[in-house]
Every structure is written in C-alpha cells, then in structure tokens.
Amino acid sequence: MKWNAYWRLMRFDKPVGILLLWFPTAWALWLANRGVPSIRLFTLFLLGTVLMRAAGCVINDIADRNIDKHVARTKLRPLTAGEVSLPEAFLLLIGLLLAALFILLQLPRNCFYLGLISLFISFLYPFCKRFLDAPQLVLGLAFSMGIPMAYVASGLALSSECFLLFVINFSWILVYDTMYAMADKADDLRIGVKSTAIFFADYDRLIIGVLQGIFHSLWIYWALINHVNLWFYIFWFIAGTVLIYQQKLIRKREPKDCFKAFIVSGYYGAWMWLAVAV
C-alpha cells in the first residue's frame, strides 16, 4: 500500500503531466537533430523527463500540503491525506533528484547549468501561487527548459529556432495550465490561491483563444522558413482541431470540462511531434 502511495505522490497514475513535459522536449530533439536523435539522447532525455516531472510533483505536494486539503480535487493526495509522511516525501524527493543528477551528468557541461536553473524554477513554482497573480508564467519557464537543453546536448548553439520553439511552448503552457486552474477556480478564490484563471477573470476564454492562435500560427512561420513537406501541414491542421475542441469544452467554464480540456492538451503535443518528425 505504501508503494502505491509513493506512486501516486509522484503522479505516475496520471501520466499526462509526463507527456506535456516530454512532447516539447521531443520537438526540440527532432528539430535540433534534423531528424531522429540518437538512441542515447532519446533515452537520457526521456528518463530525465520522467524523473524531473516526478520530482516536481513531490516538491509541489510538499509545498502545498496545507493547501491541498482545502481543494476538492487534491484533498486525497497521499501527503495531504497522511498516507505518506513529510520525511518520507523528502527522502523520495532526494532519491529522484539524485537519479536525475546521474542522468544530467551524462550530458554536456552546459546542460548541467541549464539543469540547475530548471531545478531552481521547479522549487520556486509551488510558492508563486501565494504572491504572483500569474504563477503559470513560472511554470511556463520550468516546463520549457528541456528545449534549450536538447539543443545544447545536440551540439548546437541556442539559435533563433530554439527561441521560437521556447515561445511556442511557453504560450501553450499558459493555455493548458489556465484551463487546469479554471477547474479549481472556486476553491482557489475561497482559500486565496492565485492563478491566471483568476487573473484573467472574464477574459479567460478570449486570452486562451488569442494565445492558441499565436502559438499555432508560429508553427506555420517555422514551417515556411524550413520548407517542410505536406505531412507537416496535415498534422498541424489535426492539432488545430484539438485547440478548437478545447474552446468548446471551456465555453461554459464547467470545472469538469475545463479539466478535460487540460487533459486533451496531450493530443496537441503528440500531433505536433508527428508534424516535426515526418
């Protein structure tokens, strides 16, 4: 039973978070290598993604252990519910970080520095919702660090393409995590937790739509520069239908539909991975 609690504390029972962190990293690996990256790079980044996402979840639950109990969706998380003690959570976190450090040491030295920045942001993010009106901005940075690391690990400088990909992913994160926050908006307002869902107020759907239009259009800008084949545009179009479906889901701001809109974000990431991989 305890192992099951650890498993849920690391959120392995909800793999969508791993996918949302992995897909932009995969975009960067494929673009940086102009095709399929080496098995070694693929394996290191995939393992690093899984470990850091798990560590991020543990960090988040440690920081929010006294907040989660007041939110309907999170009150049964293992740490808040008492299935895992605080010392046990810290030991698990240390183990995950040591494993991630081992992965990081297999990459070029500059990746190590980027990894430290990513770790700092991951520790900072859970506390931002207490004082920052838009904590999703910090999450956007944390969940985008795999992109520059992929370019550096592939032996490339941080080019304009890398920056463009970073902007696309940053905007995408603001969109899907605002949807996520919309599902908890009532509880967050009651306990005083901040989010873009609250900050955007009645303009939430409009801002989400504008950001979707921006990052999805930036893919076309990249495609025109790189003279991609027809398959990119086919997969890009399919990915666009996911964004339209999300708009339909959040139309009435129903919490369960907003959470579903967040979940289906993974399909967008997958279709765009196919788009850049063909």
C-alpha positions in Angstrom: 0.0 0.0 0.0 2.9 2.4 0.8 4.4 1.8 -2.6 1.1 2.7 -4.2 1.0 6.0 -2.2 4.6 6.8 -3.4 3.5 6.0 -7.0 0.6 8.4 -6.7 2.7 11.1 -4.9 5.0 11.0 -8.0 1.8 11.2 -10.1 2.7 8.2 -12.2 -1.0 7.3 -12.1 -1.6 10.5 -14.1 0.9 10.3 -17.0 -0.5 13.3 -18.9 2.0 15.5 -17.0 4.9 13.4 -18.2 3.6 13.8 -21.8 3.2 17.5 -21.5 6.8 17.8 -20.4 8.1 15.3 -22.9 6.4 16.5 -26.1 8.2 19.9 -26.3 11.4 18.2 -25.4 10.8 15.7 -28.2 10.0 18.6 -30.6 13.4 20.2 -29.8 15.3 16.9 -30.1 13.9 16.2 -33.5 14.4 19.7 -34.8 17.9 20.1 -33.3 19.0 16.8 -34.9 17.1 17.4 -38.2 15.5 14.0 -37.8 15.6 11.2 -35.3 18.0 11.8 -32.5 20.5 9.1 -31.3 19.1 6.4 -29.1 21.4 7.7 -26.3 20.0 11.2 -26.4 16.4 10.0 -26.7 16.8 7.7 -23.7 18.6 10.2 -21.5 16.0 12.9 -22.1 13.1 10.6 -21.7 14.3 9.3 -18.4 15.2 12.8 -17.3 11.7 14.0 -18.2 10.1 11.2 -16.2 12.3 11.8 -13.1 12.0 15.6 -13.1 8.3 15.5 -13.5 8.0 13.1 -10.6 10.3 15.3 -8.5 8.3 18.4 -9.4 5.1 16.7 -8.2 6.7 15.8 -4.9 8.1 19.3 -4.5 4.6 20.7 -5.3 2.8 18.4 -2.8 5.3 19.2 -0.1 4.8 23.0 -0.6 1.0 22.7 -0.9 0.4 20.1 1.8 -1.6 22.6 3.8 -3.4 24.0 0.8 -4.4 20.8 -1.0 -6.6 19.7 1.9 -9.0 22.6 1.1 -9.3 21.8 -2.6 -11.8 19.1 -3.6 -9.6 17.7 -6.4 -6.4 17.5 -4.3 -7.6 16.7 -0.7 -6.9 13.0 -1.1 -3.3 13.3 -2.4 -1.0 10.9 -0.4 0.9 13.6 1.6 -2.2 15.6 2.4 -4.2 12.5 3.3 -1.5 11.2 5.6 -0.6 8.1 3.5 3.0 9.4 3.2 4.8 11.4 6.0 6.7 14.6 5.3 10.1 12.9 6.0 9.2 10.1 3.6 8.3 12.6 0.9 11.7 14.4 1.4 13.6 11.1 1.1 11.7 10.2 -2.1 12.5 13.6 -3.5 16.2 13.2 -2.7 16.2 9.9 -4.4 14.5 11.3 -7.5 16.9 14.3 -7.7 20.0 12.0 -7.3 18.7 9.8 -10.2 18.1 12.9 -12.3 21.6 14.2 -11.4 23.1 11.0 -12.7 21.2 11.5 -16.0 22.3 15.1 -16.2 26.0 14.3 -15.7 25.8 12.2 -18.9 25.1 15.3 -20.9 27.4 18.2 -21.9 28.5 20.6 -19.1 26.3 23.5 -20.3 23.3 21.2 -19.9 24.3 20.9 -16.3 24.0 24.6 -15.8 20.6 24.7 -17.6 19.5 21.8 -15.4 20.4 23.7 -12.2 18.3 26.7 -13.5 15.4 24.3 -14.2 15.7 22.8 -10.7 15.6 26.2 -9.1 12.5 27.2 -11.1 10.9 23.9 -10.1 11.4 24.6 -6.4 10.2 28.2 -6.9 7.0 27.5 -8.8 4.8 25.9 -6.0 5.3 29.0 -3.9 4.5 31.5 -6.6 0.7 31.0 -6.3 0.9 32.7 -2.9 2.3 36.0 -4.2 2.2 36.1 -8.0 -1.0 36.8 -9.9 0.1 34.6 -12.8 2.2 31.7 -11.4 1.7 29.9 -14.7 4.4 32.2 -16.1 6.9 30.5 -13.8 5.5 27.0 -14.8 6.0 28.0 -18.4 9.7 28.5 -17.8 10.1 25.3 -15.8 8.3 23.2 -18.5 10.3 24.7 -21.3 13.8 24.2 -20.1 14.0 20.8 -21.9 14.1 22.7 -25.2 17.4 24.6 -24.8 18.9 21.6 -23.1 18.0 19.4 -26.1 19.8 21.9 -28.5 22.9 22.1 -26.3 23.0 18.3 -25.9 22.8 18.0 -29.6 25.9 20.2 -30.0 24.1 23.3 -31.2 24.0 26.9 -30.0 20.8 28.4 -28.7 19.5 29.6 -32.1 16.5 31.6 -33.2 14.7 28.3 -33.9 15.3 27.3 -30.3 13.9 30.6 -29.1 10.9 30.2 -31.4 10.2 26.8 -30.0 10.5 28.1 -26.5 7.9 30.8 -27.2 5.5 28.3 -28.8 5.8 26.0 -25.8 5.7 28.8 -23.2 2.4 30.1 -24.7 1.0 26.5 -24.9 1.7 26.0 -21.2 -0.1 29.2 -20.3 -3.1 28.0 -22.2 -3.4 24.5 -20.8 -2.5 25.4 -17.2 -5.0 28.2 -17.2 -7.6 25.6 -18.2 -6.3 23.4 -15.4 -6.7 26.4 -13.0 -10.2 27.1 -14.2 -11.2 23.7 -12.8 -10.1 24.8 -9.4 -11.1 28.4 -9.6 -13.9 28.3 -7.0 -11.6 26.6 -4.4 -8.7 28.9 -5.2 -10.8 32.0 -4.7 -12.0 30.7 -1.4 -8.5 30.0 0.0 -6.7 32.9 -1.6 -4.5 31.0 -4.1 -3.6 32.9 -7.2 -3.8 31.7 -10.8 -4.2 33.0 -14.4 -7.8 31.7 -14.3 -8.5 34.3 -11.6 -6.2 37.0 -13.0 -7.7 36.8 -16.5 -11.2 36.9 -14.9 -14.0 37.1 -17.6 -11.4 37.4 -20.4 -10.0 33.9 -19.7 -11.5 32.2 -22.8 -10.6 35.2 -25.0 -6.9 35.2 -23.8 -6.7 31.5 -24.2 -8.0 31.8 -27.7 -5.6 34.5 -28.6 -2.6 32.5 -27.2 -3.8 29.4 -29.1 -3.9 31.5 -32.3 -0.4 32.9 -31.7 1.5 29.7 -30.9 -0.3 27.6 -33.6 0.5 30.3 -36.2 4.1 30.4 -35.1 4.4 26.8 -36.2 3.4 27.9 -39.7 6.1 30.6 -39.6 8.6 27.9 -38.7 7.3 25.6 -41.5 7.6 28.3 -44.2 11.2 29.1 -43.2 12.1 25.4 -43.3 10.2 24.4 -46.5 8.5 21.4 -44.8 6.5 18.8 -46.7 2.8 18.4 -46.9 2.6 16.0 -43.9 3.5 18.8 -41.5 0.5 20.8 -42.6 -1.8 17.8 -42.3 -0.7 17.1 -38.8 -0.7 20.8 -38.0 -4.3 21.0 -39.1 -5.3 18.0 -37.0 -3.6 19.5 -34.0 -5.6 22.7 -34.6 -8.8 20.8 -34.2 -7.7 19.9 -30.7 -7.5 23.6 -29.9 -11.0 24.2 -31.3 -12.3 21.3 -29.2 -10.7 22.8 -26.1 -12.5 26.1 -26.8 -15.8 24.1 -26.9 -15.0 22.4 -23.6 -14.3 25.6 -21.7 -17.2 27.6 -23.2 -19.4 27.3 -20.1 -16.4 27.2 -17.7 -17.7 23.9 -16.1 -14.8 22.6 -13.8 -15.0 19.0 -15.2 -15.0 20.2 -18.8 -12.1 22.6 -18.1 -10.1 19.8 -16.6 -10.9 17.6 -19.6 -9.7 20.4 -21.8 -6.4 20.3 -19.9 -6.1 16.6 -20.4 -6.6 16.6 -24.1 -3.7 19.1 -24.4 -1.6 15.9 -24.7 -3.1 15.2 -28.1 -1.9 18.6 -29.4 1.6 17.8 -28.3 1.5 14.4 -29.9 0.2 15.6 -33.2 2.9 18.3 -33.4 5.5 15.8 -32.6 4.4 13.8 -35.6 4.3 17.0 -37.6 8.0 17.8 -37.0 9.1 14.1 -37.1 7.8 13.4 -40.7 
